[in-house]
């Protein structure tokens, strides 16, 4: 459950809190003056920042969070963000359901699933759109780029290798997984049993792709750019946006309980989120530094991260209305996969009031 807001005593900050030195104090002598002076020099009490417990997946679509924390904006906004990293959206949804998180930087797919399972949360801002692309390496890249259609490319791969291609993605129900399955069914017209889909965490997936344990991946930046920088035989075989047009991606979701108990804090966070979106577009070098420090330190070179942040697969947004219609399409597809058995009122999932207030002139 969200933490209760800190106690807020009222002080007149224009007056010193120490007792004034009276004429009687002066007559007492130097010792009393020393005590009074020491008391008068005590710092004024500061109001405690409102704390929000924030879960996130350490991937590029959560860049707004990295900018907010990295630039130190929370203090001036009266916020204290207690952040916890998760390896997948479903794991974060479990934390939301248990009441151990107030805020989630999470994919819209897991958010829909959570809502369908009774987790009371609201999407208050968007993060990105069109962030998932399909990358192949070695034989798969060769077969797909040389074929007239994706379906013929998969057929050529199976004929040449005697097996189905292994395509990695994040776990079932994640946005990359949903986008891959949508592309297969609705765009490329590839049968579900023609590809072996392997769900895993982001770091294991990157390693599996680099070592050849999988043939390709439906995944996000910076993996797309990093793999192409290290493997000469890697190539994008389905561009971001073409797999699921205007695909919704990561969002800023908040529990209804946190909104009820700390509405001002949620409003402040959304305002910072909007500010961070603008920052990422106008300060790519600094943004690359911040993102590398949090999710790529020792793993991704800064120039690779900068290229990933400005690639076709990274389109930062913050207005939740941008993804409303595509979220409805995504839910309909998830229902066809039996990932959502109880449909969600998508309009009720979204709360535009915070973004409207944050962007009001």
C-alpha positions in Angstrom: 0.0 0.0 0.0 1.2 3.5 -0.6 3.0 5.2 2.2 1.0 7.7 4.2 2.0 11.3 3.4 4.4 12.8 5.8 3.2 14.8 8.7 3.1 18.5 7.8 3.4 20.8 10.8 2.9 24.5 10.1 5.8 26.8 10.8 6.2 30.5 10.1 9.5 30.2 8.1 10.0 34.0 8.2 10.8 33.8 12.0 13.6 32.1 13.7 12.5 29.0 15.7 14.9 29.6 18.6 13.6 31.6 21.6 14.6 35.2 21.4 17.4 36.4 23.8 15.7 38.6 26.4 17.2 41.3 28.7 17.1 38.8 31.5 19.2 36.3 29.4 21.8 39.0 28.9 22.1 39.5 32.6 22.6 35.8 33.2 26.0 36.0 31.6 28.2 34.7 28.8 27.2 31.0 29.4 23.5 31.7 28.7 24.4 33.7 25.7 26.4 30.8 24.3 23.4 28.5 24.7 21.1 31.0 23.1 23.4 31.5 20.2 23.8 27.8 19.6 20.1 27.4 19.7 19.5 30.2 17.2 21.9 28.7 14.8 20.0 25.4 14.4 18.7 24.9 10.8 15.1 25.4 10.0 13.0 22.2 9.7 12.4 21.1 6.1 9.2 19.4 4.9 9.8 15.8 4.1 9.4 14.9 0.4 6.4 12.7 -0.5 7.7 9.2 -1.2 6.4 7.1 -4.2 7.5 3.5 -4.7 8.4 3.1 -8.4 9.0 -0.1 -10.3 10.6 -0.1 -13.7 12.1 -2.4 -16.3 15.7 -1.3 -17.2 15.1 -0.7 -20.9 15.3 2.4 -23.1 11.5 3.0 -23.2 11.7 4.1 -19.5 14.2 6.9 -20.4 12.0 9.6 -18.9 12.5 8.0 -15.4 16.3 8.0 -15.9 16.3 11.6 -16.8 14.1 12.6 -13.9 16.3 10.8 -11.4 19.6 11.5 -13.1 19.0 15.2 -13.3 17.9 15.4 -9.7 14.5 17.1 -10.5 12.6 15.2 -7.8 13.9 17.3 -4.8 12.6 20.6 -6.2 9.3 18.9 -7.0 8.9 17.7 -3.4 9.2 14.0 -4.4 11.3 11.1 -3.2 11.2 8.1 -5.6 12.1 4.7 -4.2 12.9 2.8 -7.4 13.1 -1.0 -7.9 14.2 -2.7 -11.0 12.3 -5.7 -12.5 13.3 -8.1 -15.2 9.8 -8.3 -16.7 6.4 -6.6 -16.8 4.5 -9.6 -15.3 6.8 -9.6 -12.3 6.1 -5.9 -11.8 2.4 -6.5 -12.1 2.6 -9.0 -9.2 4.3 -6.3 -7.1 1.5 -3.9 -8.0 -1.1 -6.5 -7.1 0.5 -7.1 -3.7 0.5 -3.4 -2.9 4.3 -3.0 -2.7 4.4 -0.4 -5.6 2.6 2.9 -6.2 3.9 3.6 -9.7 5.0 1.4 -12.6 7.0 2.2 -15.7 5.7 -0.8 -17.5 4.5 -2.0 -20.9 0.9 -1.3 -21.9 0.4 -5.1 -22.4 1.2 -6.1 -18.8 -0.9 -3.0 -17.7 -3.9 -4.4 -19.5 -3.4 -7.8 -18.1 -3.1 -6.4 -14.6 -6.3 -4.4 -15.0 -8.1 -7.5 -16.3 -7.1 -9.3 -13.1 -8.5 -6.7 -10.8 -5.4 -4.6 -10.2 -6.7 -1.0 -9.9 -4.3 1.2 -11.8 -4.5 4.1 -14.2 -2.3 5.0 -17.2 -1.4 8.6 -16.7 1.2 9.1 -19.4 2.8 7.4 -22.4 6.5 6.8 -22.9 7.1 5.7 -26.5 5.4 4.4 -29.6 6.7 2.0 -32.4 9.6 0.8 -30.3 9.7 -2.9 -31.3 11.5 -4.2 -34.4 12.4 -7.7 -35.6 16.2 -8.3 -35.9 17.7 -11.4 -37.5 21.3 -12.8 -37.6 23.1 -15.2 -39.8 20.9 -17.6 -41.8 17.7 -16.0 -40.7 18.7 -12.5 -41.8 19.9 -14.0 -45.1 16.7 -15.9 -45.7 14.4 -13.0 -44.8 16.2 -10.3 -46.7 16.4 -12.4 -49.8 12.7 -13.4 -49.9 9.8 -11.7 -51.6 7.6 -12.0 -48.4 8.3 -12.8 -44.8 6.4 -16.1 -45.0 8.6 -17.2 -47.9 11.7 -16.1 -45.9 10.7 -18.4 -43.0 10.0 -21.2 -45.5 13.4 -20.8 -47.0 15.1 -20.8 -43.6 13.3 -24.1 -42.6 14.3 -25.7 -45.9 18.0 -24.7 -45.6 18.3 -25.5 -41.8 15.9 -28.3 -41.2 14.2 -26.6 -38.3 12.1 -23.7 -37.3 13.8 -20.4 -36.5 14.1 -19.5 -32.8 12.9 -15.9 -32.2 13.6 -14.5 -28.8 11.4 -11.9 -27.1 10.4 -10.7 -23.6 8.0 -13.0 -21.7 4.5 -13.8 -22.9 2.2 -10.8 -22.4 5.0 -8.2 -22.8 4.7 -5.7 -25.6 7.6 -7.2 -27.7 5.9 -10.6 -27.5 2.5 -9.3 -28.4 3.9 -7.3 -31.3 5.7 -10.3 -32.7 2.6 -12.5 -32.5 0.5 -9.7 -34.1 3.1 -9.3 -36.9 3.0 -13.1 -37.6 -0.8 -13.3 -37.6 -2.0 -10.0 -39.1 0.9 -8.7 -41.2 3.3 -11.5 -42.3 0.7 -14.3 -42.3 3.1 -16.8 -40.7 1.6 -19.7 -38.9 2.2 -19.8 -35.2 4.0 -23.2 -35.4 6.4 -22.0 -38.1 8.4 -20.1 -35.5 9.7 -21.1 -32.1 9.2 -18.1 -29.8 11.5 -18.1 -26.8 10.6 -15.7 -23.9 13.3 -14.4 -21.6 14.6 -11.4 -19.8 16.3 -8.5 -21.7 19.9 -9.3 -20.8 19.7 -13.0 -21.4 18.0 -12.3 -24.8 20.8 -10.0 -25.8 23.4 -12.6 -24.9 21.5 -15.3 -26.7 21.3 -13.2 -29.8 25.0 -12.4 -29.8 26.1 -16.0 -29.2 23.8 -17.5 -31.8 21.6 -19.3 -29.3 18.6 -17.7 -31.1 18.2 -16.7 -34.7 16.5 -13.4 -34.2 14.5 -11.3 -31.7 11.5 -9.1 -31.5 12.9 -6.5 -29.2 13.7 -2.9 -28.4 16.7 -0.6 -28.4 19.5 -0.6 -27.5 19.7 -4.3 -28.4 18.8 -3.6 -32.0 21.7 -1.1 -32.5 24.1 -3.0 -30.2 23.8 -6.3 -32.0 24.1 -4.7 -35.5 27.3 -2.9 -34.2 28.9 -6.2 -33.2 27.6 -8.7 -35.7 28.2 -8.1 -39.4 25.5 -10.6 -40.4 22.7 -9.0 -38.3 20.0 -7.0 -39.9 16.5 -5.5 -39.2 14.0 -7.8 -41.0 10.8 -6.0 -39.9 11.1 -2.3 -39.0 9.6 -0.7 -35.9 6.1 0.5 -36.7 5.6 -2.0 -39.5 5.0 -4.9 -37.1 2.1 -3.2 -35.3 1.4 0.2 -36.7 1.5 2.9 -34.0 2.2 0.2 -31.5 1.7 1.4 -27.9 4.7 0.8 -25.7 5.8 1.6 -22.2 3.6 3.8 -20.0 3.5 5.5 -16.7 0.9 3.7 -14.6 -0.2 4.6 -11.1 -2.4 2.7 -8.6 -5.7 4.2 -7.9 -4.9 4.1 -4.2 -1.7 6.1 -4.8 -3.8 8.7 -6.7 -6.3 8.9 -3.9 -3.8 9.3 -1.2 -1.1 11.3 -3.0 -2.7 13.0 -5.9 -0.4 16.0 -5.7 2.7 13.8 -5.8 1.4 11.9 -8.9 0.7 15.2 -10.6 4.2 16.4 -9.9 5.6 13.1 -11.3 3.6 13.4 -14.5 4.8 17.0 -14.9 8.4 15.9 -14.6 7.7 13.1 -17.0 6.5 15.6 -19.6 9.6 17.7 -19.0 11.8 14.7 -19.4 10.2 13.8 -22.7 11.2 17.2 -24.1 14.6 16.9 -22.6 15.4 13.6 -24.4 14.6 15.1 -27.7 16.6 18.3 -27.2 19.6 16.8 -25.3 20.5 13.5 -26.9 24.1 13.5 -25.7 23.2 14.1 -22.0 20.3 11.7 -22.3 22.7 9.0 -23.6 25.0 9.6 -20.6 22.1 9.2 -18.1 20.7 6.1 -19.8 24.1 4.5 -20.1 24.8 5.1 -16.4 21.6 3.3 -15.4 21.0 0.5 -17.9 24.2 0.3 -20.0 27.2 0.9 -17.8 29.9 -1.6 -18.7 27.6 -3.2 -21.3 26.8 -0.6 -23.9 29.1 2.1 -25.3 27.8 5.6 -25.0 27.9 6.3 -28.8 25.9 3.1 -29.3 23.4 4.2 -26.7 23.1 7.6 -28.4 22.5 5.9 -31.8 19.8 3.7 -30.1 18.1 6.7 -28.6 17.8 8.5 -31.9 16.9 5.4 -34.1 13.7 4.7 -35.9 12.7 2.4 -33.0 12.8 5.1 -30.4 9.9 7.6 -30.6 9.4 9.3 -27.3 5.9 10.7 -26.5 4.1 11.6 -23.3 0.4 12.2 -24.2 -1.6 9.1 -23.3 -4.2 10.0 -26.0 -1.6 9.1 -28.6 -1.9 5.4 -27.7 -5.6 5.1 -26.8 -6.8 3.6 -30.1 -3.8 1.3 -30.6 -4.2 0.1 -27.1 -7.7 -1.0 -27.9 -6.4 -2.9 -30.9 -3.7 -4.5 -28.8 -6.3 -5.6 -26.2 -8.5 -7.1 -28.9 -5.5 -9.1 -30.2 -4.5 -10.2 -26.6 -8.1 -11.5 -26.2 -7.6 -13.6 -29.4 -4.5 -15.1 -27.7 -6.4 -15.8 -24.5 -4.0 -13.5 -22.6 -6.9 -11.5 -21.5 -10.0 -13.4 -20.6 -11.9 -10.5 -19.1 -11.9 -7.4 -21.4 -10.8 -4.1 -19.9 -12.6 -0.9 -20.4 -9.6 0.8 -22.0 -11.2 4.3 -21.7 -11.5 3.7 -17.9 -7.9 2.5 -17.8 -6.6 5.9 -18.9 -6.6 9.1 -16.8 -5.8 12.1 -19.0 -6.3 14.7 -16.2 -2.7 14.6 -15.0 -1.2 15.1 -18.5 -3.8 17.8 -19.3 -2.8 19.7 -16.1 0.9 19.2 -16.8 0.7 20.7 -20.3 -1.8 23.4 -19.7 -0.5 26.8 -20.7 
